[in-house]
Amino acid sequence: MPVLAGIVSRGSSEELATRLDAMLAQTPQLPWLRAKRCASEGAAVGGVWPEAGPFLFDAPDAVIAFHGEAYGLTSRPCSGGEVCEFLLGRFRQHGPKALAGLDGLYVAAVWEKRDRRLTLVNDRYGFKKLYYWADAEQFLFASRTQCFLSEPSFPTRLDTRALAEFFTLSYLLEDRTLFESVRVLPPASILTWQNARLFISAYWDYVFESRSDACDVPVAAGEMAELLTHAVRKRRHDRLCLQVTGGLDSRAVAGAVAACQDLRPVRAVTVGHAHSHDVRFGRAIARACGFEHTLVPIDARCYEQYAETAALRTEGFISAQNGWIFAIDAYLADRYPLGVMNGFLGDCLSGAHLPQCDVGGMTEDAVFNHVYARMYGDAAEGTLARLLRPEIFRQVRGSTRQTIRRCFDARPDLGVLNRCDYIDLHQRQRRFIASHIEFLDPFCRVIDPFTDNALVDWALTLPLSLRMGQRAYRQAIVTHFPRVARIPRTGSGIPLKTTWLYEGMVRARMFAHYKLLPRFSAGRLGGHNMAAAAHPTEWLRGASRAFFERHMRRAEWCEDVLDVQGVRAFATDFLEGRHDDWGTACLLLMFALWRDIYCGGEQRSA
């Protein structure tokens, strides 16, 4: 898969080149990717890129590597080397800030040979991840933590605070990873390593500035549709594929692509089981826009089929419940190269995660507890106490709440509702939702128009009244992309543009399916969740039961941090139906797989 990596250390260029080759070899190899590196005394920088690259340029005074995408840099299409040469010229003239804030998701690395200085710069949002590890004499960086495993001196100690966050939230916070010694570069950062000293500075942060002038819903909707369409056109690809579901972001992107008449024929693909809302409504969206549609089906064995791939590809940083998405690998590999466009940031930018309540008379503490208490409340702490060794639990008890509170208090200049969005952008979107980039990166170029800088900056100026309930966003779809507005949404089954009579009929049908049929048929009819793309509870207890049990029986590999008896009891209670906490069951499965893949040798020898 595409990787950027480098090392700054003592040693000859040959020695450092050998070490860098070993780092790059840790990642899965694909036939359309090629490794390329540049080594000199003191440093080696390189990566694995598609054949159209490499995004690497070696000049007499410096080496530059670029990982990701940036738009609008040049007026004509350029090769990877030409892009790097252009960026190095900007760096020489203006310094590190010349690489900051580019319109795209990327990481850039520059090694200045004479000054023996390394500079790393990432995108404004930190969605393109870069990890680093340093000790007194060396600094290593890579877009995959597994690259560090090639180093004999690399410590694989677990970060127990990160583990507590993982079991509480399903993702990690701030700059932590599951490795205690590895950190992820914060968003909008310029990192410098020189003379064994590390400096990190931020060059940008989210600015929430509600417009002072009057802005009604139709005006805002028109501006949003225009900005989204422009962002789609800017990110055009000769072989474009859309991931379509029944959600708002998916249909908004599809509507914007359909509005760009100059784009070549577009494919659409949906992953899920055949009767799910995502498949049914995603197919309808594709047909309404005139796109060819393909279903990638999944079934009850998807955890057994894809969980190990998920652990390897995501490096264990998210739950195994999302592993079914890797069924798309074969589809993408058969059609390589594709540009796969989807949207993950639209919900957050449009206000989907704002609390749906009147907070006018509530204190900051009351708002904070109302929004976040469910994440780290008594139930979450009770689960941690059951799964972790007692001494580990005492170390991490309450730490997740403290971290979220620190994030909440980091921007006292913002109102309490804007702070909620700020936390979501900095934490959940960056550390969890944006992981779909790593999901697909080996097989395609991942494109998300909602990360367009102009669109993000505009969205943060929307008044709260237009973000609450996603008012402006919904109106943008209804008014400017009417073909997709008439198609039902995942979950509710109700279109954005409908009549009260049709909405009433849908609600009555769903009430009968979920409430009446199960009651009058003793559970034999109805009740099945038609909206879900996957059914982790019944699938883990059924077709994937043996796979799940096998990994839970091997919990001794994690006995340094987990209470093995507690884990096995939790798993048994889940499989026997004494509780339905499938979320934690999937997290335990992912952690077991990650520990096996990344630390298995160490654990077995112990």
Backbone torsions as a table, in degrees:
resi	resn	phi	psi	omega
1	MET	NA	154.5	-179.7
2	PRO	-58.0	132.8	-175.3
3	VAL	-143.7	143.6	167.9
4	LEU	-115.8	135.3	-179.4
5	ALA	-152.6	160.1	177.8
6	GLY	-168.1	165.7	-179.0
7	ILE	-145.8	134.9	173.6
8	VAL	-118.4	117.1	-174.4
9	SER	-164.6	170.5	172.7
10	ARG	-71.7	152.5	177.7
11	GLY	132.0	163.2	178.9
12	SER	-74.3	166.9	178.8
13	SER	-62.7	-34.8	179.8
14	GLU	-66.4	-42.9	179.9
15	GLU	-63.8	-44.3	-178.5
16	LEU	-69.3	-35.1	177.0
17	ALA	-62.7	-40.4	178.9
18	THR	-64.1	-41.7	179.4
19	ARG	-66.7	-39.6	178.7
20	LEU	-67.0	-39.5	176.0
21	ASP	-58.2	-40.3	178.9
22	ALA	-65.6	-37.5	176.8
23	MET	-62.9	-47.1	-177.7
24	LEU	-67.1	-30.0	-178.9
25	ALA	-70.7	-13.2	179.7
26	GLN	-69.9	-21.3	-175.7
27	THR	-91.5	152.4	179.3
28	PRO	-58.9	139.9	-178.0
29	GLN	-97.6	136.6	178.1
30	LEU	-125.9	147.5	-170.9
31	PRO	-64.6	-23.0	-177.2
32	TRP	-95.3	8.1	179.5
33	LEU	-111.7	145.8	-179.6
34	ARG	-131.6	139.3	176.9
35	ALA	-86.1	142.4	178.2
36	LYS	-147.6	138.6	-179.2
37	ARG	-148.1	160.6	172.8
38	CYS	-130.9	129.7	-177.8
39	ALA	-128.0	141.2	174.8
40	SER	-143.5	176.5	179.4
41	GLU	-64.8	120.6	177.6
42	GLY	103.7	-20.3	-177.0
43	ALA	-161.8	155.1	171.7
44	ALA	-140.4	134.4	-178.8
45	VAL	-132.5	138.6	179.3
46	GLY	-172.6	-167.2	-179.5
47	GLY	-178.5	-176.5	175.7
48	VAL	-122.3	120.6	-175.3
49	TRP	-134.2	164.1	173.5
50	PRO	-60.2	161.4	-176.5
51	GLU	-59.7	-26.1	179.6
52	ALA	-67.9	-17.3	177.6
53	GLY	-75.7	-145.9	1.6
54	PRO	-86.9	157.3	176.6
55	PHE	-90.5	65.3	-175.3
56	LEU	-147.5	137.3	179.6
57	PHE	-142.2	126.9	-178.2
58	ASP	-109.1	112.1	177.4
59	ALA	-108.3	164.6	-179.8
60	PRO	-57.8	-31.0	-175.5
61	ASP	-102.8	-16.0	-173.9
62	ALA	-161.4	159.6	172.0
63	VAL	-119.8	134.8	176.6
64	ILE	-127.2	139.0	175.1
65	ALA	-129.4	144.0	-177.5
66	PHE	-131.2	132.5	-176.3
67	HIS	-129.9	114.4	179.6
68	GLY	125.2	-151.2	-177.6
69	GLU	-134.1	140.4	170.3
70	ALA	-138.3	138.4	-172.8
71	TYR	-112.2	147.8	176.4
72	GLY	77.9	16.9	-179.2
73	LEU	-72.6	-43.0	-177.8
74	THR	-130.4	163.3	-177.3
75	SER	-84.7	-5.9	-178.9
76	ARG	-138.5	157.6	177.2
77	PRO	-61.6	137.0	-177.9
78	CYS	-130.0	154.5	173.5
79	SER	-73.7	168.1	179.8
80	GLY	-59.6	-42.3	179.7
81	GLY	-64.1	-38.2	178.9
82	GLU	-66.3	-39.6	176.9
83	VAL	-60.6	-45.4	-179.3
84	CYS	-64.8	-40.9	178.7
85	GLU	-62.5	-40.9	177.6
86	PHE	-62.3	-45.7	-179.2
87	LEU	-67.0	-35.8	177.9
88	LEU	-64.5	-37.4	175.7
89	GLY	-61.1	-41.4	176.5
90	ARG	-64.2	-39.5	-179.6
91	PHE	-63.6	-44.1	179.1
92	ARG	-60.0	-35.8	-174.4
93	GLN	-82.8	-39.0	-172.0
94	HIS	-120.5	-3.1	-180.0
95	GLY	81.9	-168.8	-174.8
96	PRO	-57.5	-30.6	-177.6
97	LYS	-66.5	-15.7	175.8
98	ALA	-67.4	-20.2	178.7
99	LEU	-100.0	-0.8	-175.0
100	ALA	-91.5	141.8	172.0
101	GLY	73.5	19.0	176.0
102	LEU	-62.5	154.0	-178.0
103	ASP	-81.8	92.0	-179.0
104	GLY	163.7	-176.5	177.6
105	LEU	-115.0	118.0	-168.4
106	TYR	-163.4	168.4	166.5
107	VAL	-137.6	135.7	176.6
108	ALA	-120.7	140.1	178.8
109	ALA	-126.7	132.1	178.8
110	VAL	-129.0	126.5	174.2
111	TRP	-111.2	114.8	177.9
112	GLU	-91.4	114.5	-168.7
113	LYS	-68.4	-44.9	-176.3
114	ARG	-68.8	-44.6	-178.4
115	ASP	-83.0	-7.9	-178.7
116	ARG	50.5	53.4	-177.1
117	ARG	-126.0	132.6	176.6
118	LEU	-105.6	134.3	176.1
119	THR	-126.2	129.9	175.8
120	LEU	-119.2	134.1	178.8
121	VAL	-133.8	134.5	177.9
122	ASN	-119.7	176.7	-177.4
123	ASP	-71.4	169.3	-174.2
124	ARG	-59.3	-31.4	-170.3
125	TYR	-102.1	-10.7	-178.3
126	GLY	70.8	20.0	-178.8
127	PHE	-73.5	-29.3	172.7
128	LYS	-89.0	110.0	-168.1
129	LYS	-85.2	145.6	173.6
130	LEU	-140.4	129.9	-177.3
131	TYR	-109.2	152.7	179.0
132	TYR	-143.1	153.4	178.5
133	TRP	-143.2	134.4	-176.9
134	ALA	-142.0	151.1	166.9
135	ASP	-132.4	-163.1	-172.6
136	ALA	-64.5	-24.0	-171.3
137	GLU	-121.6	-5.1	-175.6
138	GLN	-151.4	159.1	179.0
139	PHE	-136.9	124.1	178.3
140	LEU	-119.5	140.6	175.6
141	PHE	-136.8	152.6	-179.5
142	ALA	-166.1	153.2	175.2
143	SER	-82.6	-0.6	175.4
144	ARG	-135.6	128.8	-179.7
145	THR	-65.6	-26.1	-177.8
146	GLN	-64.2	-19.7	177.3
147	CYS	-60.2	-29.7	-177.5
148	PHE	-72.1	-17.0	-175.5
149	LEU	-67.1	-16.2	179.4
150	SER	-75.3	-15.2	-178.0
151	GLU	-84.3	120.8	-179.2
152	PRO	-58.8	-30.2	-176.9
153	SER	-88.9	1.2	-176.8
154	PHE	-71.0	124.7	179.8
155	PRO	-84.5	127.9	-178.6
156	THR	-97.0	22.6	179.2
157	ARG	-60.2	142.0	-177.4
158	LEU	-83.7	140.4	172.6
159	ASP	-87.0	104.7	-174.4
160	THR	-68.2	-29.7	176.6
161	ARG	-66.8	-40.0	176.1
162	ALA	-63.9	-38.4	179.2
163	LEU	-63.6	-40.2	177.3
164	ALA	-62.8	-40.4	176.5
165	GLU	-63.6	-40.5	-179.1
166	PHE	-61.6	-47.1	-178.9
167	PHE	-73.8	-18.6	179.8
168	THR	-90.5	-43.3	-171.4
169	LEU	-112.1	-16.8	-172.6
170	SER	79.9	7.5	175.0
171	TYR	-156.5	174.3	-176.3
172	LEU	-104.2	160.5	-176.1
173	LEU	-112.2	162.2	175.7
174	GLU	52.2	-127.1	-175.6
175	ASP	-111.6	18.7	-176.2
176	ARG	-80.2	153.8	168.1
177	THR	-129.2	175.8	177.8
178	LEU	-70.4	-18.9	172.7
179	PHE	-86.3	127.2	-176.4
180	GLU	-60.0	-32.4	-173.1
181	SER	-94.9	-1.8	-175.9
182	VAL	-108.7	137.2	177.1
183	ARG	-125.3	155.2	175.4
184	VAL	-101.4	139.5	-177.9
185	LEU	-63.1	127.3	179.7
186	PRO	-63.1	161.8	-180.0
187	PRO	-65.3	152.0	176.2
188	ALA	51.0	51.6	-174.0
189	SER	-115.7	147.9	167.4
190	ILE	-117.5	113.4	-179.4
191	LEU	-105.4	134.9	177.3
192	THR	-127.6	133.2	174.6
193	TRP	-123.7	118.7	-179.8
194	GLN	-153.6	134.5	179.5
195	ASN	54.9	41.6	177.8
196	ALA	61.5	25.5	177.0
197	ARG	-121.6	138.3	-176.4
198	LEU	-109.9	129.6	176.1
199	PHE	-129.5	133.2	175.7
200	ILE	-129.6	127.4	176.8
201	SER	-129.6	147.8	178.3
202	ALA	-93.9	138.0	-179.7
203	TYR	-108.6	-4.4	-176.2
204	TRP	-162.4	156.4	171.0
205	ASP	-150.9	160.9	-178.9
206	TYR	-62.6	134.6	179.8
207	VAL	-116.9	117.1	177.1
208	PHE	-102.1	108.7	-179.6
209	GLU	-132.5	94.9	178.9
210	SER	-64.4	140.4	-176.8
211	ARG	-63.7	140.6	176.6
212	SER	-82.6	-26.6	179.9
213	ASP	-82.7	160.5	-179.8
214	ALA	-64.7	135.5	-179.9
215	CYS	-140.7	106.3	-178.8
216	ASP	-89.8	172.5	-174.5
217	VAL	-62.3	-47.3	-179.4
218	PRO	-60.0	-39.5	179.5
219	VAL	-64.8	-48.4	-179.9
220	ALA	-62.8	-38.5	179.3
221	ALA	-63.3	-42.2	178.4
222	GLY	-64.2	-41.4	178.8
223	GLU	-65.0	-41.3	-179.7
224	MET	-64.5	-44.6	-179.9
225	ALA	-62.6	-40.0	-179.8
226	GLU	-66.6	-43.8	-180.0
227	LEU	-65.3	-41.0	-180.0
228	LEU	-65.7	-43.1	179.2
229	THR	-63.4	-40.0	177.8
230	HIS	-64.0	-41.3	179.4
231	ALA	-64.4	-37.6	177.6
232	VAL	-65.1	-46.1	-178.2
233	ARG	-63.9	-37.4	179.4
234	LYS	-63.4	-30.0	-176.1
235	ARG	-101.8	26.5	-178.0
236	ARG	-57.5	152.2	179.4
237	HIS	-142.8	139.8	-176.9
238	ASP	-61.1	-31.6	-179.8
239	ARG	-125.4	85.6	-171.9
240	LEU	-97.5	134.7	176.3
241	CYS	-126.9	136.2	177.8
242	LEU	-107.8	134.8	167.1
243	GLN	-85.7	110.1	-176.4
244	VAL	-109.7	136.1	173.9
245	THR	-133.0	-168.0	177.6
246	GLY	-95.6	13.9	-178.7
247	GLY	-85.2	174.7	-179.0
248	LEU	-69.1	-47.7	-176.7
249	ASP	-59.4	-44.1	-177.7
250	SER	-61.2	-45.3	-177.7
251	ARG	-73.3	-31.3	177.2
252	ALA	-64.5	-43.9	178.7
253	VAL	-65.4	-43.1	178.8
254	ALA	-61.3	-41.7	178.3
255	GLY	-64.1	-39.6	178.8
256	ALA	-67.8	-40.1	177.9
257	VAL	-63.5	-42.8	179.7
258	ALA	-63.8	-28.8	179.4
259	ALA	-74.4	-18.0	178.9
260	CYS	-89.8	88.7	-173.3
261	GLN	-65.8	-18.7	-176.3
262	ASP	-84.5	-3.0	178.7
263	LEU	-77.8	146.8	179.9
264	ARG	-70.8	171.3	179.7
265	PRO	-50.6	138.9	-172.1
266	VAL	-115.0	138.5	172.7
267	ARG	-95.3	157.4	173.4
268	ALA	-135.0	145.0	-178.2
269	VAL	-141.8	143.7	176.7
270	THR	-133.4	136.1	176.8
271	VAL	-106.6	131.2	178.1
272	GLY	161.7	179.5	175.4
273	HIS	-88.1	153.1	-160.9
274	ALA	-59.3	-28.4	-175.1
275	HIS	-96.5	2.7	-177.1
276	SER	-71.7	156.0	177.9
277	HIS	-59.7	-40.5	-178.6
278	ASP	-57.8	-42.8	-178.8
279	VAL	-71.1	-48.6	-177.1
280	ARG	-63.2	-48.2	-175.9
281	PHE	-79.1	-32.6	175.9
282	GLY	-63.2	-41.1	177.1
283	ARG	-63.2	-40.2	179.9
284	ALA	-65.4	-38.8	178.1
285	ILE	-63.2	-44.8	179.5
286	ALA	-60.3	-44.8	-179.2
287	ARG	-65.1	-39.7	-179.7
288	ALA	-62.9	-30.9	-179.5
289	CYS	-92.5	-4.4	179.8
290	GLY	80.9	25.9	-179.2
291	PHE	-98.8	144.6	170.3
292	GLU	-67.6	133.3	-176.0
293	HIS	-118.7	139.7	176.4
294	THR	-128.2	133.8	173.3
295	LEU	-95.5	128.6	170.5
296	VAL	-104.8	102.7	-172.2
297	PRO	-79.5	151.3	171.6
298	ILE	-127.9	159.1	179.9
299	ASP	-140.2	-168.3	-172.0
300	ALA	-66.2	-14.2	179.4
301	ARG	-95.1	12.1	-172.5
302	CYS	-65.2	-29.3	179.1
303	TYR	-68.7	-43.1	177.2
304	GLU	-64.8	-33.8	-176.7
305	GLN	-77.1	-36.7	-166.9
306	TYR	-123.4	-6.4	-175.8
307	ALA	-63.8	-39.8	179.8
308	GLU	-67.4	-38.6	174.6
309	THR	-60.8	-41.4	178.7
310	ALA	-62.2	-41.2	179.5
311	ALA	-63.6	-39.8	-179.8
312	LEU	-72.4	-46.9	-174.0
313	ARG	-71.1	-40.5	-177.5
314	THR	-93.7	-1.0	179.6
315	GLU	57.9	30.4	174.0
316	GLY	75.2	12.9	-172.8
317	PHE	-89.2	-4.8	177.1
318	ILE	-136.4	173.6	-173.3
319	SER	-74.9	152.5	176.2
320	ALA	-67.8	-15.0	-180.0
321	GLN	-62.4	-19.7	179.8
322	ASN	-92.9	3.0	-174.4
323	GLY	-63.8	-24.4	-176.9
324	TRP	-61.6	-21.9	-178.0
325	ILE	-62.8	-21.3	-177.2
326	PHE	-75.3	-1.4	170.3
327	ALA	-61.5	-19.8	-178.2
328	ILE	-75.1	-12.0	-176.1
329	ASP	-54.0	-48.8	-175.4
330	ALA	-63.9	-39.6	178.2
331	TYR	-60.8	-45.5	-178.2
332	LEU	-70.5	-40.1	-178.8
333	ALA	-62.9	-38.2	-179.8
334	ASP	-68.1	-20.9	-174.6
335	ARG	-117.5	15.2	-178.7
336	TYR	-60.3	139.1	-0.1
337	PRO	-94.1	141.5	174.3
338	LEU	-125.0	154.3	165.8
339	GLY	-103.8	113.4	-176.7
340	VAL	-98.9	118.5	-178.0
341	MET	-106.4	132.2	172.8
342	ASN	-148.2	179.4	179.6
343	GLY	-132.3	127.0	176.2
344	PHE	-123.0	-14.8	-173.9
345	LEU	-97.5	-10.8	-175.8
346	GLY	-60.2	-42.8	-179.3
347	ASP	-57.8	-47.8	-177.4
348	CYS	-66.0	-45.6	-178.4
349	LEU	-64.3	-28.5	-176.4
350	SER	-92.5	-1.2	174.0
351	GLY	99.7	13.9	-176.3
352	ALA	-63.2	-26.2	-174.3
353	HIS	-100.3	7.0	175.1
354	LEU	-72.3	142.8	179.6
355	PRO	-63.0	131.3	-178.9
356	GLN	-88.0	68.5	179.0
357	CYS	-157.3	164.5	177.6
358	ASP	-84.3	111.0	-177.9
359	VAL	-104.3	10.8	-174.9
360	GLY	-56.2	-41.3	-177.3
361	GLY	-98.6	7.8	-176.4
362	MET	-92.6	145.3	175.0
363	THR	-74.6	167.2	177.9
364	GLU	-59.3	-42.2	-179.8
365	ASP	-63.2	-39.6	-179.3
366	ALA	-66.3	-41.4	177.8
367	VAL	-64.2	-45.1	-179.8
368	PHE	-58.1	-47.9	-178.9
369	ASN	-67.6	-35.6	179.5
370	HIS	-63.4	-40.6	-174.9
371	VAL	-82.7	-39.4	-167.2
372	TYR	-112.1	-11.3	-174.6
373	ALA	-59.8	-33.8	-178.9
374	ARG	-63.9	-22.3	-178.4
375	MET	-74.0	-36.3	-173.1
376	TYR	-128.1	23.8	-177.0
377	GLY	-71.0	-165.5	-175.5
378	ASP	-61.1	-37.2	-178.9
379	ALA	-65.0	-42.9	179.6
380	ALA	-66.0	-42.4	178.6
381	GLU	-65.5	-36.4	178.1
382	GLY	-64.4	-38.7	177.5
383	THR	-65.5	-43.3	177.3
384	LEU	-59.8	-44.5	-179.5
385	ALA	-61.7	-32.0	-179.3
386	ARG	-76.6	-33.0	-173.1
387	LEU	-92.7	-33.7	-174.3
388	LEU	-90.5	153.8	171.6
389	ARG	-61.4	145.3	-175.3
390	PRO	-54.4	-41.3	-178.7
391	GLU	-69.9	-32.1	176.7
392	ILE	-70.3	-42.1	179.5
393	PHE	-61.4	-40.2	178.8
394	ARG	-62.7	-33.6	179.8
395	GLN	-69.6	-36.2	-170.7
396	VAL	-106.4	-2.4	-176.4
397	ARG	-57.8	125.1	178.2
398	GLY	79.5	-2.4	-174.8
399	SER	-68.0	-35.6	180.0
400	THR	-65.0	-42.6	177.3
401	ARG	-61.9	-41.3	179.7
402	GLN	-61.7	-39.8	-179.8
403	THR	-66.6	-46.1	179.8
404	ILE	-62.6	-39.6	179.2
405	ARG	-65.1	-38.6	178.0
406	ARG	-63.3	-39.6	176.1
407	CYS	-65.1	-39.5	179.9
408	PHE	-63.9	-37.6	-177.6
409	ASP	-86.4	-4.7	-174.6
410	ALA	-69.5	-22.9	-179.0
411	ARG	-125.2	75.0	179.9
412	PRO	-65.9	-13.9	179.2
413	ASP	-74.5	-12.8	-177.2
414	LEU	-96.9	152.0	170.5
415	GLY	-67.7	165.3	-173.0
416	VAL	-64.3	-35.9	-179.8
417	LEU	-71.5	-39.8	175.9
418	ASN	-65.0	-30.4	175.5
419	ARG	-63.6	-35.9	177.9
420	CYS	-61.8	-44.4	177.3
421	ASP	-66.7	-36.5	180.0
422	TYR	-62.6	-44.5	177.5
423	ILE	-62.4	-42.8	-178.2
424	ASP	-63.3	-41.9	179.0
425	LEU	-65.8	-44.5	-175.3
426	HIS	-74.7	-29.3	-172.2
427	GLN	-113.2	-73.8	-172.1
428	ARG	-63.3	-47.2	-179.6
429	GLN	-64.0	-42.4	-175.3
430	ARG	-75.0	-44.3	-172.1
431	ARG	-90.4	-20.9	-174.3
432	PHE	-121.3	-62.7	-172.9
433	ILE	-62.5	-41.8	-178.2
434	ALA	-68.0	-5.3	-179.9
435	SER	-64.6	-14.5	178.0
436	HIS	-62.9	-19.5	175.8
437	ILE	-64.0	-45.9	177.3
438	GLU	-68.3	-29.6	178.2
439	PHE	-56.2	-47.8	-168.2
440	LEU	-101.8	-14.5	-171.2
441	ASP	-52.1	-36.7	-178.4
442	PRO	-64.6	-23.6	-169.5
443	PHE	-114.6	-5.8	-175.5
444	CYS	-163.9	172.0	170.8
445	ARG	-91.8	119.0	-174.7
446	VAL	-88.4	128.3	-173.9
447	ILE	-126.8	129.4	175.1
448	ASP	-133.6	105.1	-176.9
449	PRO	-66.5	-20.6	179.5
450	PHE	-69.4	-12.5	177.3
451	THR	-89.4	6.9	176.3
452	ASP	-59.4	130.2	-175.3
453	ASN	-57.8	-44.4	-178.7
454	ALA	-64.1	-39.3	179.8
455	LEU	-67.2	-42.6	179.0
456	VAL	-63.1	-48.3	-179.2
457	ASP	-59.4	-40.8	179.2
458	TRP	-65.7	-44.5	-175.9
459	ALA	-60.4	-33.6	-178.3
460	LEU	-75.1	-7.2	175.3
461	THR	-93.5	-6.0	-178.8
462	LEU	-65.3	133.3	174.4
463	PRO	-60.3	150.9	-179.8
464	LEU	-57.9	-32.1	-178.7
465	SER	-62.8	-27.1	179.3
466	LEU	-93.1	-14.6	176.3
467	ARG	-92.1	-30.9	178.5
468	MET	-60.4	128.8	-178.3
469	GLY	69.1	11.2	179.8
470	GLN	55.3	41.7	-173.9
471	ARG	-60.0	-51.5	-177.2
472	ALA	-65.7	-38.8	-177.9
473	TYR	-65.0	-47.1	179.5
474	ARG	-61.2	-43.5	-178.5
475	GLN	-66.3	-34.2	177.3
476	ALA	-60.7	-41.8	180.0
477	ILE	-69.6	-44.9	-177.2
478	VAL	-63.1	-43.1	-173.5
479	THR	-82.3	-41.6	-169.0
480	HIS	-105.4	-17.8	176.1
481	PHE	-128.9	59.5	-170.6
482	PRO	-63.4	-26.7	-178.8
483	ARG	-61.3	-37.7	-178.3
484	VAL	-89.4	-15.6	179.7
485	ALA	-71.8	-22.3	-177.5
486	ARG	-83.7	-6.5	-176.9
487	ILE	-92.5	136.7	-177.0
488	PRO	-58.5	156.3	179.3
489	ARG	-96.8	148.3	172.2
490	THR	-59.9	140.0	179.1
491	GLY	98.1	-75.5	-176.3
492	SER	-77.9	-31.1	-174.9
493	GLY	73.9	12.3	-176.7
494	ILE	-111.2	131.2	177.0
495	PRO	-67.0	162.4	173.6
496	LEU	-71.1	-35.5	-179.9
497	LYS	-111.5	107.3	-174.4
498	THR	-153.9	-179.6	175.7
499	THR	-107.9	159.5	-179.9
500	TRP	-63.3	-32.3	-179.9
501	LEU	-67.0	-45.9	179.9
502	TYR	-64.6	-41.8	178.9
503	GLU	-60.8	-40.7	177.7
504	GLY	-63.7	-38.8	178.6
505	MET	-65.1	-41.1	179.2
506	VAL	-63.9	-45.3	-179.0
507	ARG	-63.9	-37.9	178.3
508	ALA	-66.5	-41.3	179.3
509	ARG	-64.1	-41.0	179.7
510	MET	-68.5	-38.6	177.5
511	PHE	-61.2	-41.9	179.2
512	ALA	-65.5	-40.7	-177.3
513	HIS	-68.1	-44.9	-173.0
514	TYR	-89.4	-23.9	-175.1
515	LYS	-114.1	-52.6	-171.2
516	LEU	-76.3	-50.4	-177.6
517	LEU	-58.3	-46.5	177.8
518	PRO	-60.2	-36.4	-176.8
519	ARG	-69.3	-43.8	-174.7
520	PHE	-86.7	-9.1	178.6
521	SER	-114.1	14.3	-178.5
522	ALA	56.1	35.9	175.8
523	GLY	84.6	0.5	-177.4
524	ARG	-78.9	-24.5	-178.5
525	LEU	-122.2	154.6	175.3
526	GLY	66.0	-171.5	175.8
527	GLY	82.4	-25.0	-178.1
528	HIS	-64.3	135.1	-178.0
529	ASN	-76.0	101.9	-177.9
530	MET	-75.5	-18.9	-175.4
531	ALA	-81.2	-31.6	-171.9
532	ALA	-71.5	135.4	176.4
533	ALA	-74.1	-24.7	178.7
534	ALA	-142.5	159.0	-178.0
535	HIS	-124.8	80.8	-171.3
536	PRO	-63.6	-36.3	-176.7
537	THR	-63.7	-57.4	-176.7
538	GLU	-69.2	-30.4	-179.0
539	TRP	-74.2	-38.9	176.8
540	LEU	-68.1	-35.0	179.5
541	ARG	-79.4	-15.8	-176.2
542	GLY	-108.7	-101.5	-171.8
543	ALA	-63.7	-29.9	-178.5
544	SER	-100.8	13.7	-176.4
545	ARG	-61.0	-47.9	-177.8
546	ALA	-63.1	-39.0	177.9
547	PHE	-62.8	-45.5	179.6
548	PHE	-64.8	-46.0	-179.0
549	GLU	-61.8	-39.9	-178.5
550	ARG	-59.5	-42.7	-179.0
551	HIS	-76.4	-30.4	176.4
552	MET	-71.4	-30.5	176.8
553	ARG	-68.9	-23.6	-178.9
554	ARG	-92.5	23.9	-175.8
555	ALA	-64.6	-12.1	178.9
556	GLU	-62.8	-20.4	176.6
557	TRP	-65.5	-18.5	-178.7
558	CYS	-113.2	16.2	-172.6
559	GLU	-70.6	-9.1	175.2
560	ASP	-70.9	-23.1	-179.3
561	VAL	-124.8	-24.9	-177.5
562	LEU	-102.4	148.2	170.6
563	ASP	-82.2	102.2	-171.1
564	VAL	-59.0	-43.4	179.9
565	GLN	-64.8	-39.6	177.9
566	GLY	-64.6	-40.2	178.7
567	VAL	-63.9	-46.3	-178.5
568	ARG	-65.7	-38.4	177.9
569	ALA	-65.7	-41.1	177.9
570	PHE	-61.2	-45.5	-179.1
571	ALA	-64.4	-42.1	179.4
572	THR	-63.6	-43.8	179.4
573	ASP	-62.3	-37.4	178.3
574	PHE	-66.9	-47.6	-177.3
575	LEU	-64.8	-31.0	-179.4
576	GLU	-89.2	2.0	175.2
577	GLY	81.6	15.6	179.5
578	ARG	-80.3	-14.2	168.3
579	HIS	-153.8	163.4	-176.3
580	ASP	-118.7	32.2	-179.2
581	ASP	-80.9	69.4	-178.5
582	TRP	-69.0	-25.8	179.4
583	GLY	-61.0	-48.2	178.4
584	THR	-67.7	-35.6	177.2
585	ALA	-59.7	-42.7	178.6
586	CYS	-67.5	-34.9	177.5
587	LEU	-67.1	-41.5	177.0
588	LEU	-61.8	-41.4	178.7
589	LEU	-62.9	-44.4	179.7
590	MET	-63.9	-42.6	-179.4
591	PHE	-63.4	-40.9	178.4
592	ALA	-62.5	-42.3	179.1
593	LEU	-66.6	-43.6	179.7
594	TRP	-61.8	-44.3	-178.1
595	ARG	-65.0	-35.5	178.0
596	ASP	-66.7	-47.3	-175.4
597	ILE	-70.8	-44.3	-171.0
598	TYR	-94.4	-26.4	-177.1
599	CYS	-131.3	13.4	-174.1
600	GLY	-59.4	-43.9	-179.1
601	GLY	-60.6	-43.7	180.0
602	GLU	-64.4	-43.6	-178.1
603	GLN	-65.4	-41.3	-178.9
604	ARG	-64.5	-42.3	-179.5
605	SER	-65.2	-32.4	177.7
606	ALA	-69.8	NA	NA
